[in-house]
Amino acid sequence: MTERTVDIRVPILARVEGEGALHLAIRAGAIETLQLRIYEPPRLFERFLVGRSFTEVPDMVARICGICPVAYQISAVNALEDAFEVDPGPWVRDMRRVLYCGEWIQSHCLHIHLLAAPDFLGYADGIAMARDHGEVVRRGLALQALGNDLMRMLGGRSVHPVGVRVGGFHRAPEVAEVDAMLERLEAARADALALVEWTATLPLPDDRQDFDSVALRHRDEYPMHAGRIVSDRGLDLDVHDYERHFVEEHREQSTALFSLLDGAPYLVGPLARLNLARDQLPEPLRARLPARPSFPSTNMFDSIVARAIETAFAIGEAARLLGRYRRPDAPAVAVTPREAVGIGASEAPRGLLWHRYETDAAGLVRHARIVPPTSQNQARIEQDLHASLAAFGLDHDDDALRLRCEQVIRNYDPCISCATHFLRLTTERS
């Protein structure tokens, strides 16, 4: 192999917008440098929250991400209700889970059809793929629209929803709205199962690696809005004990923090959830899963199938919960603030999202800490790139290496900009 340096440069790739960079240097047939450079400004949202009322927090944190605002809202209200010792009751719990289902559906379908599948079918983007796979893309966009509408029904709008509050919701949908949505969900079940079958036929690379899967686990249901933090290597702890095992560290090449579990990288997201909680999927869905790939899986490229499976689950789960809908007398319970510390977590489409808040007696935020799934996956992405490129072969030409890097990063769906064809490759040969 000719000695060469491969530079993959991404000028700005923030977590919300996709700002960051990747630098790959290959010399004499070996990886000399591989750095995932996630460029983020300081985490100003955490500072924005200081001095604000707890009532403002759900709407403010929703602005952190346009793709998964519900996740930020649910983790936030979980933490604040923990601080104020508030139990919003079963109706609120069920409807928050339905709202979360909408986010999983829209986020997963966006990623599958417009960001990831073109990689495996040899297209530059989703538009090019649609020319030959029009029905697949139309089905995917219809499912994504269903997820958006489900979020709108409970959140008031699908982007940065405003329906969630500490203690419950600002408004309860009318029965007629729920009945109409339930009809759409039931009609979408077949399309969701067809999506699972289709993703299982994609020509995914076989790239098995050793990694630690981390996710919430709930005693009664597939993890989404609450649970204990578990791993496939024996971790099992309350969300309040997160900081005893998980540490964020600064690395010179990145202004974003890298998260480690007991000093090592780990995986969060749909593949990790499915690896740890496949047994909690409803039996009718488990019976319809394709024979291959099998789960638990150590191949990150199986993530696209995991997202399709979770899409089918979310449609069925929303239908199950809305099927017993009764409009409550009030959509929220009373909340009395106090000086306290509260911690909450939930499963964003991209993985575990952990929040911690300190409040004063009036309910004003004194301190906030938010650990998003993208930062938790950063160290694992670097680890994955090392292993995947070595297995792929460093003697491939520049275009092939660039595509492999893009595919690996997109498996994690770190954000919408990350997941598009963003990598710029400059090669220096000597």
ZIDAHU-V926956 format. One line per field, one symbol per residue. ss: DSSP state (~ for helix, > for strand, _ for the rest). Layout:
BEGIN
ss: ???
END
This chain:
BEGIN
ss: ___>>>>>>___________>>>>>>>__>>>>>>>>______~~~~~~___>~~~~~~~~~______~~~~~~~~~~~~~~~______~~~~~~~~~~~~~~~~~~~~~~~~~~~~~~~~____~~~~~~~_~~~~~~~~~~~~~~~~~~~~~~________>>__>>_____~~~~~~~~~~~~~~~~~~~~~~~~~~_______>____>>>>>__________>>>>____>>_~~~~~~~>>>>>>__>>>>>>>>__>__>__~~~~~~~~~~~__~~~~~~__________>~~~~~~~~~~~~~~~~~~~~~~~_________>_______>>>>>>>>>__>>>>>>>>>____>>>>>>>>_~~~~~~~~~~~~~~~~~~~~_____~~~~~~~~~~~~~~____________>>>>>>_
END
